[in-house]
């Protein structure tokens, strides 16, 4: 018998070591639920990509990825319209500020809530 355990991590690579599935979560909204192997190998949502990029390399001689998220974190008490990530997203399009994306099937299994897909 297995027991599901939920916890938040900002070191995405840890997910592949401890769980069978995971999800990207931004300002209280699930943006990318997927099998942990698929999520670690190919994060699709820009916020999930940024979380993985912020993780330290697994080997000390490896160079860290340079991916920063600019701007201020939106207030959870005053959420932005449309996609919650759009104010800081490097791939934001006009539709992102107007329409909240819904979860859609992602290549390789799982789902992603992003207008890019």
C-alpha distances in whole Angstrom, upper triangle without the diagonal:
4,7,10,13,16,20,23,24,28,27,26,25,23,20,20,19,16,15,14,16,19,22,26,27,31,32,29,29,26,29,26,23,21,19,20,21,24,24,25,27,29,29,31,32,35,33,30,32,34,31,30,34,34,32,33,34,31,34,37,40,38,40,38,38,41,40,41,40,44,45,43,40,40,40,37,39,42,39,41,42,40,38,37,37,41,43,41,40,42,42,43,45,47,44,42,44,44,41,38,36,33,30,30,29,29,30,27,24,23,26,29,31,35,38,38,36
4,7,9,13,16,19,21,24,23,22,22,19,17,17,16,13,11,11,13,16,19,22,23,27,29,26,26,23,25,23,19,18,16,16,18,21,21,22,24,26,26,28,29,31,30,26,29,31,27,27,30,30,28,30,30,28,31,34,37,35,37,35,35,37,36,37,36,40,41,40,36,37,36,33,36,38,36,38,39,37,34,33,34,37,39,38,37,39,38,39,42,44,41,38,40,41,38,35,33,30,27,28,26,26,27,24,22,21,23,26,28,32,35,35,33
4,6,10,13,17,18,22,22,21,21,18,16,17,16,12,11,11,13,14,17,21,21,25,26,23,23,21,23,22,18,18,16,16,19,21,21,22,24,26,25,27,27,30,28,25,28,29,26,26,29,29,27,29,30,28,31,34,36,35,36,34,34,36,35,35,35,38,38,37,33,34,33,30,33,35,33,35,36,35,32,31,31,35,37,36,35,37,37,38,40,42,40,37,38,39,36,33,31,28,25,27,26,26,27,25,22,20,23,25,27,30,34,34,32
4,7,10,13,15,19,19,18,19,16,13,15,15,11,9,9,10,11,14,17,17,21,22,20,20,17,20,18,15,15,14,13,17,18,18,19,22,23,22,24,24,26,24,21,24,26,22,22,26,26,24,26,27,26,29,32,35,33,34,31,31,33,31,32,31,34,35,34,30,30,30,27,30,32,30,32,33,31,29,27,28,31,33,32,31,34,33,34,36,38,36,33,35,35,33,29,27,25,22,24,23,23,24,22,19,17,19,21,23,27,30,31,29
4,7,10,12,16,17,16,17,14,12,14,14,10,8,10,10,10,13,15,16,19,20,18,18,16,19,17,15,15,14,13,17,19,17,18,21,23,21,23,23,25,22,20,23,24,20,20,24,23,22,24,25,24,27,30,33,31,32,29,29,31,29,29,29,32,32,31,27,28,27,25,27,30,28,30,31,30,27,26,26,30,31,30,29,32,32,33,35,37,35,32,33,34,32,28,27,25,22,24,24,23,25,23,21,18,20,21,23,26,30,30,29
4,7,10,13,15,14,16,13,11,14,14,11,9,11,10,9,10,12,12,15,16,14,15,13,16,15,12,14,14,13,17,18,16,17,20,21,19,21,20,22,19,17,20,21,17,18,22,21,20,22,24,23,27,29,32,30,30,27,27,29,27,26,25,28,29,27,24,24,24,21,24,26,24,26,28,27,24,22,22,26,28,26,26,29,29,29,32,34,32,29,30,31,29,25,24,22,20,22,22,22,24,22,20,17,18,19,20,23,27,28,27
4,7,10,12,12,14,12,10,13,14,11,10,13,12,9,10,12,11,14,15,13,15,13,16,15,14,15,15,14,17,18,16,16,20,21,18,21,19,21,18,15,19,19,15,16,19,18,17,19,22,21,25,26,29,27,28,25,24,26,24,24,23,26,26,24,21,22,22,19,22,24,23,25,27,26,23,21,21,25,26,24,24,27,28,28,31,33,31,28,29,31,29,25,24,23,21,23,23,23,25,23,21,19,19,19,20,23,27,27,27
4,7,9,10,13,11,10,13,14,12,12,14,13,9,9,9,9,11,12,11,13,12,14,14,13,15,16,14,17,18,15,15,19,19,16,18,17,18,14,13,16,15,12,13,16,15,14,17,19,19,23,24,27,25,25,22,21,23,21,20,19,22,22,21,18,19,19,17,20,22,20,22,24,24,21,18,18,22,22,21,21,24,25,25,28,30,29,25,26,28,26,23,22,22,20,22,23,22,24,23,21,18,18,18,19,21,24,25,25
4,5,7,9,8,8,11,12,11,12,14,13,10,10,10,10,12,14,14,15,14,15,14,14,15,15,13,15,17,13,13,16,17,15,17,16,16,13,11,13,13,9,10,13,12,10,13,16,16,19,21,24,21,21,18,18,20,18,18,17,20,22,20,17,19,20,18,22,24,22,23,26,25,21,19,18,22,22,20,20,22,23,24,28,30,29,25,27,29,27,24,23,23,21,23,23,22,23,22,21,19,19,18,19,21,25,24,25
4,6,9,9,9,13,14,14,14,17,15,12,11,10,10,11,13,14,15,14,15,14,15,16,17,14,16,17,13,12,16,16,13,16,15,14,11,9,11,10,6,8,10,8,7,11,13,14,18,19,21,19,18,15,15,16,14,14,14,17,18,18,15,18,19,18,22,23,21,22,24,24,20,18,16,19,20,17,17,19,21,22,26,28,27,24,25,28,27,23,23,23,21,23,23,21,23,22,22,19,19,18,19,20,23,23,23
4,6,6,8,10,11,12,13,16,15,12,12,11,13,14,17,18,18,17,17,15,16,16,16,13,14,16,13,11,14,15,13,16,16,15,13,11,11,10,7,7,9,7,5,8,10,11,14,16,18,16,16,13,13,15,14,15,16,19,21,21,18,21,22,22,25,27,25,25,28,27,23,21,19,22,23,20,19,21,22,24,27,30,30,26,28,30,29,26,25,25,23,24,24,22,23,21,21,20,20,19,21,21,25,24,24
4,5,5,8,10,11,11,13,12,9,10,9,12,14,17,17,17,15,14,13,13,13,13,9,11,12,9,7,10,11,10,13,13,13,11,8,9,10,6,5,9,9,7,10,11,11,15,17,19,17,17,14,13,15,14,15,16,20,22,22,19,22,23,22,26,27,24,25,27,25,21,20,18,21,22,19,18,20,21,22,26,29,28,25,26,29,27,24,23,22,20,21,21,18,19,18,18,16,17,16,18,19,22,21,21
4,5,6,7,9,11,13,12,11,12,12,15,17,21,21,21,18,18,15,15,14,13,9,10,12,9,6,9,11,11,15,16,16,15,11,11,12,10,7,10,10,7,9,9,8,12,15,17,14,15,13,13,16,16,17,19,22,25,25,23,25,27,26,30,31,28,29,30,29,25,24,21,24,26,23,21,22,23,25,28,32,31,28,30,32,31,28,26,25,23,23,22,20,20,18,18,17,19,18,21,22,25,23,23
4,5,5,7,9,11,12,11,13,13,15,18,21,21,21,18,19,16,16,15,13,10,11,13,11,9,12,15,14,17,18,19,17,14,14,15,12,10,13,12,9,11,11,10,14,16,19,17,18,16,16,19,19,20,21,24,26,26,24,26,27,26,30,31,29,30,31,30,26,25,23,26,27,25,24,25,26,28,31,34,33,30,32,34,32,29,27,27,24,25,24,21,22,20,20,19,20,20,22,24,27,26,26
4,5,5,6,8,8,7,9,11,13,16,19,19,18,16,16,13,12,11,10,6,9,11,9,8,11,13,12,16,16,17,16,12,14,15,12,10,14,14,12,14,14,13,17,19,22,20,21,18,18,21,20,21,21,25,27,26,24,25,27,25,28,30,27,28,30,28,24,23,22,25,27,24,23,24,25,27,30,32,31,28,30,32,30,27,24,24,21,22,21,19,19,17,16,15,17,17,20,21,25,24,23
4,6,6,7,8,9,11,13,16,19,23,22,21,18,18,15,14,11,9,5,6,9,8,6,9,12,12,16,17,19,18,14,15,17,14,12,15,16,13,15,14,12,16,19,21,19,20,18,18,21,21,22,23,27,29,29,27,29,30,28,32,33,30,31,32,30,27,26,24,27,29,26,25,26,26,28,31,34,33,30,32,34,32,29,26,25,22,22,20,18,18,15,15,15,17,18,21,23,26,25,24
4,6,9,11,11,14,16,19,22,25,24,24,21,21,18,17,15,12,9,9,13,12,10,13,16,16,20,21,22,21,17,18,19,16,14,17,17,14,15,15,12,15,18,21,19,21,19,20,23,23,25,26,29,31,31,29,31,32,30,34,35,33,34,35,33,30,28,27,30,32,29,28,29,29,31,34,37,36,33,35,37,35,32,29,28,25,26,24,22,22,19,19,18,21,22,24,26,30,28,27
4,7,9,10,13,15,17,21,23,22,22,19,20,18,16,14,12,9,11,14,13,12,15,17,17,20,21,23,21,18,19,20,17,15,19,19,16,17,17,15,19,21,24,22,24,22,23,25,25,26,26,30,32,31,28,30,30,28,32,34,31,33,34,33,29,28,27,30,32,29,28,30,30,32,35,37,36,33,35,37,34,31,29,27,24,25,24,22,23,20,19,18,20,21,24,26,30,29,28
4,6,7,11,14,16,19,22,20,20,17,18,15,13,11,9,7,9,12,11,11,14,16,16,19,19,22,20,16,18,20,17,16,19,20,17,19,19,18,21,24,26,24,26,24,24,26,25,26,26,30,31,31,28,29,30,27,31,32,30,31,32,30,27,26,25,29,31,28,27,29,29,30,33,36,34,31,33,34,32,28,26,24,21,22,21,19,20,17,16,15,17,19,21,24,27,27,25
4,7,11,14,17,20,23,21,20,17,17,14,11,9,6,5,7,10,10,11,13,15,15,18,19,22,20,17,19,21,18,17,21,22,19,21,21,20,23,26,28,26,27,25,25,28,26,28,27,31,33,32,29,30,31,29,32,33,31,32,32,30,27,26,26,29,31,29,28,29,29,30,33,35,33,30,33,34,31,28,25,23,20,20,18,17,17,14,13,12,15,17,20,23,26,26,24
4,7,11,13,17,20,18,17,13,14,11,8,6,4,4,8,9,8,10,12,13,13,15,16,19,17,14,16,19,16,15,19,20,18,21,21,20,24,27,29,26,27,25,24,26,24,25,25,28,30,29,26,27,28,26,29,30,27,28,29,26,23,23,22,25,28,26,25,26,26,27,29,32,29,27,29,30,27,24,22,19,16,17,15,14,15,13,11,9,12,14,17,19,23,23,21
4,7,9,13,16,15,13,10,11,8,6,6,6,5,9,10,7,9,12,13,11,13,13,16,14,11,14,16,13,13,17,17,16,19,20,19,23,26,28,25,26,23,22,24,22,22,22,25,26,26,23,23,24,22,25,26,24,25,26,24,20,19,19,22,24,23,21,23,23,24,27,29,27,24,26,27,25,21,19,18,15,16,15,14,16,14,12,10,11,12,14,17,21,21,19
4,6,10,13,12,10,7,7,5,4,6,8,8,11,11,8,10,13,12,10,11,10,13,11,8,12,13,11,12,16,16,16,19,21,21,24,27,29,26,26,22,21,22,20,20,19,22,23,23,20,20,21,19,22,23,20,21,22,20,17,16,15,19,21,19,18,20,20,21,23,25,23,20,22,24,21,18,16,14,12,14,13,13,15,14,12,9,9,9,11,14,17,18,17
4,7,10,10,8,6,5,5,6,9,11,11,13,12,9,11,13,12,9,10,8,10,8,5,9,10,9,10,13,14,14,18,19,20,24,26,28,25,24,21,19,20,17,17,15,19,20,19,16,17,18,16,20,21,17,18,19,17,14,13,12,15,17,16,14,17,17,17,20,22,21,17,19,21,19,16,14,14,12,14,14,13,16,16,14,11,10,9,10,12,15,16,15
4,7,6,5,4,6,7,9,12,14,14,17,16,12,14,17,16,12,13,10,11,8,8,12,12,10,13,15,15,16,20,22,23,26,28,30,27,26,23,21,21,18,17,15,18,18,17,14,14,15,13,16,17,14,15,17,16,12,10,10,14,16,15,14,17,18,17,20,22,20,17,18,20,18,14,14,13,12,15,16,16,19,19,17,14,12,11,10,12,16,17,17
4,5,5,6,7,9,12,15,18,17,20,19,15,17,19,18,14,14,10,11,7,9,12,11,10,14,15,15,17,20,23,24,28,29,31,28,26,23,21,20,17,16,13,15,15,14,10,10,12,10,13,14,11,12,14,13,10,7,7,11,12,12,12,15,16,15,18,19,18,15,15,17,16,13,13,14,13,16,18,18,21,21,20,17,15,12,11,12,15,17,18
4,6,9,10,13,15,18,21,21,24,22,19,20,23,21,18,17,14,14,11,12,15,14,13,17,19,18,19,23,26,27,31,31,34,31,29,25,24,23,20,18,15,16,15,13,9,8,8,6,10,11,8,10,12,13,10,7,8,12,12,12,14,17,18,17,19,20,19,15,15,17,16,13,14,15,15,19,21,21,24,25,23,20,18,15,13,15,17,19,20
4,7,9,12,13,17,20,20,23,22,19,21,23,22,18,18,15,16,13,14,17,17,15,18,21,20,21,24,27,28,32,33,35,32,31,27,26,26,22,21,18,20,19,17,13,12,11,8,11,12,10,13,14,14,12,9,11,15,16,16,17,20,21,19,22,22,21,17,17,19,17,13,14,14,14,18,20,20,24,24,22,18,16,15,13,15,18,20,21
4,6,9,11,14,18,18,21,20,17,19,22,20,16,15,12,14,12,12,16,16,15,18,20,20,21,25,27,28,32,33,35,32,31,27,25,25,22,21,18,20,19,18,14,13,13,11,13,14,11,12,13,12,10,8,10,13,15,16,15,19,19,17,19,20,18,15,16,16,14,11,11,10,11,14,17,17,20,21,19,15,13,11,10,12,15,17,17
4,6,7,11,14,15,18,16,13,16,18,17,13,13,11,13,11,10,14,15,14,16,19,19,20,24,25,26,30,32,34,31,30,26,24,25,21,21,19,21,21,20,17,16,17,14,17,18,14,16,16,14,11,11,12,15,17,17,16,19,18,18,20,21,19,16,17,18,16,12,11,10,9,12,14,14,17,18,15,12,10,9,8,11,15,16,16
4,7,10,14,14,17,14,12,15,16,14,11,10,7,10,8,8,11,13,13,14,17,18,19,23,24,25,29,31,32,29,28,24,22,22,19,19,17,19,20,19,16,16,17,15,19,18,15,15,15,13,10,10,10,12,15,15,13,16,15,15,17,19,16,13,15,17,14,11,9,8,7,10,12,11,15,16,14,11,8,6,5,8,11,12,12
4,6,10,11,13,11,8,11,13,11,8,8,7,10,9,8,10,13,12,13,16,17,18,21,22,23,27,29,30,27,26,23,21,22,19,19,18,21,22,22,19,19,21,19,22,22,19,19,19,16,13,13,13,15,18,17,15,17,16,17,19,21,19,16,19,20,17,14,11,10,8,9,10,9,12,12,10,7,6,4,6,9,13,13,12
4,7,9,12,10,8,11,13,12,10,11,10,14,13,10,13,16,14,15,18,19,19,22,23,23,27,30,31,28,28,25,23,24,22,22,21,24,25,25,22,22,23,21,24,24,21,22,22,19,16,16,16,19,22,21,19,21,20,20,22,25,22,20,22,23,20,17,14,12,9,10,10,9,12,12,9,6,6,7,9,12,16,16,14
4,6,8,7,6,9,11,10,9,10,11,15,14,11,14,16,15,14,18,20,19,22,22,22,25,28,30,27,27,24,23,24,22,23,23,26,27,27,25,25,26,24,27,28,25,25,25,22,19,19,19,21,24,23,21,22,21,22,24,27,24,22,25,26,23,20,17,15,11,11,10,9,10,9,6,4,6,8,12,14,17,17,15
4,6,5,6,9,10,11,11,13,14,17,17,14,15,18,17,15,19,20,19,22,21,21,24,27,29,26,27,24,23,25,24,25,25,28,30,30,27,28,29,27,31,31,28,28,29,26,23,23,22,25,28,26,24,25,24,25,28,30,28,26,28,29,26,23,20,18,15,15,12,11,11,9,7,6,10,12,15,18,21,20,18
4,5,5,6,8,10,10,13,14,17,16,12,14,16,14,12,16,17,16,18,18,17,20,24,25,23,23,21,20,23,21,23,23,27,29,29,26,27,28,27,30,31,28,28,29,27,23,23,22,25,27,25,23,24,24,25,28,31,29,26,29,30,28,25,22,20,17,17,15,13,14,11,10,10,12,14,17,19,22,21,19
4,6,5,6,8,10,13,15,18,18,14,14,17,16,13,16,18,16,18,17,16,19,23,24,21,22,21,20,23,21,24,24,28,30,31,28,30,31,30,33,34,31,31,31,29,25,25,24,26,29,26,24,25,24,26,29,32,30,28,31,32,30,27,24,22,19,18,16,13,13,10,10,11,14,15,19,20,23,21,20
4,6,5,6,7,10,13,15,16,12,13,16,15,13,16,18,17,19,19,18,21,24,25,22,23,21,19,22,20,23,23,26,29,29,27,28,30,29,32,32,29,29,29,26,23,23,21,24,27,24,22,22,21,23,26,29,27,25,28,29,27,24,21,19,16,15,13,10,9,6,7,8,11,12,16,17,20,18,16
4,6,5,5,8,10,12,12,9,9,13,11,10,13,15,14,17,17,17,20,23,24,21,21,19,17,19,18,19,19,23,25,26,23,25,26,25,29,29,26,26,26,24,20,20,18,21,23,21,19,20,19,21,23,26,25,22,25,27,24,22,19,18,15,15,13,10,11,9,9,8,10,10,14,15,18,17,15
4,6,6,10,12,13,13,10,9,12,11,8,11,13,12,14,13,13,16,19,21,18,18,16,15,17,16,18,19,23,25,26,24,26,28,26,30,31,27,27,28,26,22,22,20,22,25,22,20,20,20,22,25,28,27,24,27,29,27,24,22,21,18,18,17,14,13,11,12,12,14,14,17,17,21,19,18
4,7,10,13,14,15,12,10,14,13,10,12,15,14,16,14,14,17,20,21,17,18,16,15,18,17,19,20,24,27,28,26,28,30,29,33,33,30,29,30,27,24,24,21,24,26,23,21,21,20,23,25,29,28,25,28,30,28,26,23,22,19,18,16,13,12,10,12,13,14,14,18,18,21,18,17
4,6,9,11,13,10,8,12,12,10,12,15,15,17,16,17,20,22,23,19,19,17,15,17,15,18,18,22,25,26,24,26,28,27,31,31,27,27,27,24,21,21,19,20,23,21,18,18,17,19,22,25,24,22,25,27,25,22,19,19,16,16,14,10,9,9,11,11,12,12,15,14,17,14,13
4,6,8,9,6,5,9,9,8,10,13,13,16,16,17,20,23,23,20,19,17,14,16,14,16,16,19,21,23,21,22,24,24,27,27,24,23,24,21,17,17,15,17,20,17,15,15,14,17,19,22,21,19,22,24,22,19,17,17,14,14,13,10,10,10,11,11,11,9,12,12,15,13,12
4,6,9,7,7,10,11,11,12,15,16,19,19,21,24,26,26,23,22,19,16,17,14,16,15,19,21,22,20,21,24,23,26,26,22,21,21,18,15,16,13,15,18,16,13,13,12,14,16,19,18,16,19,21,19,17,14,14,12,12,11,8,9,11,11,11,9,7,9,8,11,9,9
4,5,5,6,9,10,11,12,14,16,19,20,22,25,27,28,24,23,20,17,17,14,14,13,16,18,19,17,17,20,19,23,22,18,17,18,15,11,12,10,11,14,13,10,11,10,11,14,17,15,13,16,18,16,14,11,12,11,11,12,10,12,14,14,12,10,6,7,6,9,8,9
4,5,5,6,9,10,10,12,15,18,19,21,24,25,26,23,21,17,14,14,10,11,9,12,14,16,15,16,19,19,22,21,18,16,17,15,11,12,8,10,12,10,7,8,7,9,12,16,15,12,15,17,16,15,13,15,14,15,16,14,15,17,17,16,14,10,10,8,11,9,11
4,5,5,6,9,10,11,13,17,18,20,24,25,26,23,21,17,15,14,11,10,8,12,13,14,12,13,16,16,19,19,16,15,16,15,11,10,7,10,11,9,7,10,10,11,15,17,17,13,15,18,17,15,14,15,14,16,17,15,17,18,18,16,14,11,11,10,13,12,14
4,5,5,6,9,10,11,15,16,18,21,23,24,21,20,16,14,15,12,12,11,15,17,17,15,16,19,18,22,22,18,18,19,18,14,13,10,13,15,13,11,13,13,14,18,20,20,16,18,21,19,17,15,16,14,15,16,14,15,16,15,13,12,10,11,11,14,14,14
4,5,5,6,9,10,14,14,16,19,21,22,18,17,14,11,11,9,10,10,14,16,18,16,18,21,21,24,24,21,20,21,19,16,15,12,14,16,13,11,11,12,14,17,21,20,17,20,22,21,19,17,18,17,17,17,14,15,16,17,15,14,12,13,12,15,13,14
4,5,5,6,9,12,14,16,19,20,21,18,16,12,10,10,6,7,7,11,13,15,13,16,19,19,23,22,20,19,21,19,16,14,11,13,14,11,10,10,12,14,18,21,21,17,19,22,22,20,18,20,19,20,21,18,19,20,20,18,17,15,15,14,17,15,17
4,5,5,7,10,13,15,18,19,20,18,16,12,11,12,9,9,9,13,15,16,14,16,19,18,22,22,20,20,22,21,17,15,13,15,16,13,12,14,15,17,21,23,23,20,21,24,23,21,19,20,19,20,21,18,20,20,20,18,17,15,16,16,19,18,19
4,5,5,9,10,12,15,16,18,15,14,10,9,11,9,11,12,16,18,19,18,20,22,22,26,26,23,23,25,23,20,18,16,18,19,16,15,15,17,19,22,25,25,22,24,27,26,23,21,22,20,21,21,18,18,18,18,17,17,16,17,17,20,18,19
4,5,8,9,12,14,15,16,13,11,8,6,7,6,8,10,14,17,18,17,20,23,23,27,27,24,24,26,24,21,19,16,18,19,15,14,14,16,18,22,25,25,22,24,27,26,24,23,24,22,23,23,20,20,20,21,20,20,18,19,18,21,19,20
4,6,9,12,14,15,16,14,12,8,7,8,7,8,10,13,16,17,16,19,21,22,25,26,23,23,26,25,21,19,16,19,19,15,15,15,17,20,23,26,27,23,25,28,27,25,24,25,24,25,25,23,23,23,24,22,22,20,21,20,23,21,23
4,6,9,11,12,14,12,11,8,8,10,10,12,13,17,19,20,19,22,24,24,27,28,26,26,29,27,24,22,19,22,22,19,18,19,21,23,26,30,30,26,28,31,30,27,26,27,25,26,26,23,24,23,23,22,22,21,22,22,25,24,25
4,6,8,9,11,9,9,6,8,11,12,13,16,19,22,22,21,25,27,27,31,31,29,30,32,31,27,26,23,25,25,21,21,21,23,26,29,33,33,30,31,34,34,31,30,31,29,30,29,26,26,25,26,25,26,24,26,26,28,27,28
4,5,7,8,6,7,6,8,11,13,15,18,21,24,25,25,28,30,30,34,34,32,32,34,33,29,28,25,27,27,24,23,22,24,27,31,34,34,31,33,36,35,33,31,32,30,30,29,26,26,24,25,25,26,25,27,27,29,27,28
4,7,9,7,10,9,12,15,17,19,21,25,28,28,27,30,32,32,36,37,34,35,37,35,31,30,27,30,30,27,26,26,27,30,33,37,37,33,36,38,37,35,33,33,30,31,30,26,26,24,25,25,26,26,28,28,31,29,29
4,6,5,9,10,13,16,18,21,24,27,30,31,30,33,35,35,39,40,37,38,40,38,35,33,30,32,33,29,28,28,29,32,36,39,39,36,38,41,40,38,36,36,34,34,33,30,29,27,28,29,30,29,32,31,34,32,32
4,6,8,9,13,16,18,20,23,26,29,30,30,33,35,35,39,40,38,38,40,39,36,34,31,33,33,29,29,28,30,33,37,40,41,37,39,42,42,39,38,38,36,37,36,32,32,30,31,31,33,32,34,33,36,34,34
4,6,9,13,15,18,21,24,27,30,32,31,35,37,38,41,42,40,39,42,40,37,35,32,34,34,30,29,28,30,33,37,40,41,38,40,43,43,40,39,39,37,38,36,33,32,30,32,33,34,33,35,34,36,34,34
4,6,9,12,15,18,21,24,27,29,29,32,35,35,39,39,37,36,39,37,33,32,29,31,31,27,26,25,27,30,33,37,37,34,37,40,39,37,35,36,34,34,33,29,28,27,29,29,30,29,31,30,32,30,31
4,7,9,12,15,18,21,24,26,26,30,32,33,37,37,35,34,36,35,31,30,27,28,28,24,23,22,24,27,31,34,35,32,34,37,37,35,34,35,33,33,32,29,28,27,29,29,30,28,30,29,31,28,29
4,6,9,12,15,18,21,23,23,26,29,29,33,33,31,30,33,31,28,26,23,25,25,21,20,19,21,24,28,31,32,29,31,34,34,32,30,32,30,30,30,27,26,26,27,27,27,25,27,26,28,25,27
4,6,9,12,15,19,21,21,24,27,28,31,31,29,28,30,28,25,24,20,22,22,18,17,16,18,21,24,28,28,26,28,31,30,29,27,29,27,28,27,24,24,23,25,25,25,22,24,22,24,22,23
4,7,10,12,16,18,19,22,25,27,30,29,27,26,28,27,24,23,19,20,20,16,15,13,16,19,22,26,27,24,26,29,29,28,27,29,28,28,28,25,25,25,27,26,26,23,24,22,24,22,24
4,7,10,13,16,16,19,22,23,27,26,24,22,24,23,20,19,15,16,16,12,11,10,13,15,19,22,23,20,22,25,26,24,23,25,24,25,26,23,23,24,25,24,23,20,21,19,20,18,21
4,6,10,12,13,16,19,21,24,23,21,20,22,22,19,17,14,14,14,10,10,9,13,15,18,21,22,19,20,24,24,23,23,25,25,26,27,24,25,26,27,25,24,21,21,19,20,19,22
4,7,9,9,12,16,17,20,20,17,16,19,18,15,14,10,11,10,6,7,8,11,12,16,18,20,16,17,21,21,20,20,22,22,24,25,23,25,26,26,24,22,19,18,17,18,17,20
4,7,9,12,15,17,20,19,17,16,18,18,16,14,11,11,9,6,8,8,12,12,16,18,20,17,16,20,21,21,21,24,25,26,28,26,28,29,29,27,25,22,21,18,20,19,22
4,7,9,12,15,17,16,15,13,16,17,15,13,11,11,7,6,9,10,14,13,16,17,19,16,15,19,21,20,21,24,25,27,29,28,30,31,31,29,26,23,21,19,20,21,24
4,6,9,12,14,13,12,12,15,17,15,12,11,11,8,7,11,13,16,15,18,19,20,17,16,19,21,20,21,24,25,27,30,28,31,32,32,29,27,23,21,20,21,22,25
4,6,9,12,11,10,10,14,15,13,10,9,11,8,8,11,14,16,15,18,19,20,16,15,18,19,18,19,21,22,25,27,26,29,30,29,26,24,21,19,18,20,21,24
4,6,9,7,6,7,11,13,11,8,8,10,8,9,12,15,17,15,18,18,18,15,13,16,17,15,17,20,21,24,27,26,29,31,29,26,24,21,18,18,19,21,23
4,5,5,6,8,12,14,13,10,11,13,11,12,15,19,20,18,21,21,21,17,15,18,18,17,19,21,22,26,28,28,31,33,31,28,25,22,20,20,22,24,26
4,6,5,9,12,14,13,9,12,14,13,14,17,20,21,19,22,22,21,18,16,18,18,15,18,19,20,24,27,27,30,31,29,26,23,21,18,19,21,24,25
4,6,10,12,15,15,12,15,16,15,17,19,23,24,22,24,23,22,19,17,18,19,17,20,21,23,26,29,30,33,34,32,29,26,24,21,22,24,26,28
4,7,9,12,13,10,13,14,13,15,18,21,22,19,21,20,19,17,14,15,16,15,18,20,22,25,29,29,32,34,32,29,26,23,20,20,22,24,26
4,7,9,9,7,10,11,10,13,15,18,19,16,18,17,16,13,11,13,13,11,14,16,18,22,25,25,29,30,29,25,22,20,16,17,18,21,23
4,7,7,6,8,8,8,11,12,16,16,13,14,13,13,10,8,9,11,10,13,16,18,21,24,24,28,30,28,25,22,19,15,15,16,18,21
4,6,7,10,9,10,13,14,17,16,13,13,11,10,8,6,6,7,7,11,14,17,19,23,24,27,29,28,25,21,18,15,14,14,17,19
4,6,9,8,10,13,12,15,14,11,11,10,8,6,4,5,4,4,7,10,14,16,19,20,23,26,25,22,18,15,11,10,10,14,15
4,5,5,9,10,10,13,12,9,10,10,9,5,6,8,7,5,6,9,12,14,17,17,21,23,22,19,15,12,9,8,9,12,13
4,6,7,9,9,13,13,11,13,13,12,9,8,10,10,8,9,12,14,16,19,19,22,24,23,20,17,14,11,10,12,14,16
4,6,6,6,10,10,8,11,13,12,8,9,12,12,10,10,13,14,17,19,18,21,23,22,19,17,13,11,9,11,13,15
4,5,5,8,8,5,8,9,9,6,6,10,10,10,11,14,16,18,20,20,22,25,24,22,18,15,12,10,10,12,15
4,6,9,10,8,10,11,12,9,8,12,13,13,14,18,19,21,24,23,26,28,27,25,22,18,16,14,14,15,18
4,6,9,8,11,13,14,11,11,15,16,15,16,19,20,22,24,22,25,26,26,24,21,18,16,14,15,15,18
4,5,5,9,12,13,9,11,14,15,14,14,17,18,19,21,19,21,23,23,21,19,15,13,11,12,11,15
4,6,9,12,14,11,13,16,17,17,16,19,20,21,22,20,21,24,24,23,20,17,16,13,13,12,15
4,7,10,11,9,12,15,15,15,14,17,18,18,19,17,19,21,22,21,18,15,13,10,10,8,12
4,7,8,6,8,11,12,12,12,15,17,18,20,19,21,23,24,22,19,15,13,10,9,9,12
4,5,5,8,10,11,12,12,16,18,18,20,20,21,25,25,23,20,16,14,11,8,9,12
4,5,6,7,9,12,12,16,19,19,22,22,24,27,27,26,22,19,16,13,10,12,15
4,5,5,6,9,9,13,16,16,19,20,22,25,25,23,19,16,13,10,8,10,13
4,5,6,7,8,11,14,15,18,18,21,24,23,21,18,14,11,8,7,9,12
4,6,8,10,14,17,18,22,22,25,27,27,24,21,17,14,12,11,13,16
4,7,9,13,16,18,21,22,25,28,27,25,21,18,14,13,11,14,16
4,6,9,13,14,18,19,22,25,24,21,18,15,11,10,9,13,14
4,7,10,12,16,17,21,23,21,19,15,12,8,9,9,12,13
4,7,9,12,13,17,19,18,15,11,9,5,5,6,10,10
4,6,10,12,16,18,16,13,9,8,5,7,9,12,11
4,7,9,13,14,12,9,6,5,4,8,10,12,10
4,6,10,12,10,8,5,5,6,8,10,11,8
4,7,9,7,6,4,6,9,11,12,12,9
4,6,6,6,5,6,9,10,12,11,8
4,6,8,8,9,13,13,14,13,10
4,7,9,11,15,16,18,16,13
4,7,10,13,15,17,17,13
4,7,11,13,16,16,13
4,7,10,12,13,10
4,6,9,10,8
4,7,9,8
4,5,6
4,5
4
